[in-house]
Every structure is written in structure tokens, then in C-alpha cells.
């Protein structure tokens, strides 16, 4: 009797710190973008790794999240290869 092969799941990359914060707070990306002061499209591009935040925007993220997400968190995060 043959045993079915188990499919290996690819390891998920760690979530972007802002995405993890959004999920934990149960808010939308649109609301998070409003809190930071950037467009929802810009936030989406950042979360997808297509764009980077300026230092000033990183400081706005710290303020908007009461330092739950820090500039250091954002600098250290790397998208999956």
C-alpha cells in the first residue's frame, strides 16, 4: 500500500512589523495609513516590499503605534527572498 506524499509547506517570511501591528489592532491598512499620514497605496507598497519608508515616516510610525513598532524594527525587517 502506497502512502500519499506529504506536501511540504514553504516557510512563511516574518510579517512586516506594520502588518503585524495592523493585525493585532484589528484595523485596516487604510486606517493605518491615515494614522501615519501617508497614502494607502504607499503603505501597501511598503508592506509588499516595493517601496521603502523615509526616516521621517518611520518616526511617524513610531508615534502612530505608541512605539509598538519602532524605526529599528522597520530598518531590521527584510522581505523574503
N, C-alpha and C positions, 0 to 999 in steps of 0.2 A: 504494500500500500504506500503510495507516494504521499508525502506531506506537502501541503501548499507552502510555497516560499513566502517568507515574511518580507514585507516591503520595509526598507529602511527609510526612515524619515530624515530629511535634511535637518540639521540643527538650525534652529532659528537664531538669527542675529539678535543681539540685545536690542530692545526697543530704544528708539531715540528718547532721551530724557524728557523732552517736552511731550512726546506721545504717551509716555508712561504717566506723566503728571495729568494729562488730559483724561486718560482712562481712570485714574484714581479719583479724580474730582468729578467724574461723570459730566463733563462739559463738552461742547463741540469745538472743533477746530476754529470755527468762525468766532465763537466767544473768546477763545484763547487769543486769536489774532487781534481782536478788539482790545483785549486787556493789555497786550504788548504794544499795540499801536502800529501794527503792520497789516498789510492786506491778507485776506485768507489765502490767496494764491501764493503769495510769498511764503507764508507759513507752510503750505503744502509742499512747495518746492524744497524748503529746508528739511522737512520731515522725510522726503523722498531722496535726499542727498543730492539734489540737482542745484542747490544754491547754498551759500554759506551766510551766516549772520555776521554783521559788523560787531565790533566790541561794544558799541553803544547799544545795539539791540540786545546783546547778551545781558547787559546791565539792566535793561528794561524787563527782560525775562526774570531775572533775579527779583526785581521789585514786584512784578505781577504775581510771582509764585511764593512770595514771602520767603525767598531763599531756599525753597524746596528743590529748585533747580538752580544751580549756580553756573557762573561763566566757566568755571573749571570743569564742571560736568559736560558742558557743551563743547569745550575745546578737546576734552579727552575722548569723546564719543567718536567712533569711526563706523561708517556703514559696512555691511557685509561685502566681502569681495565677490 
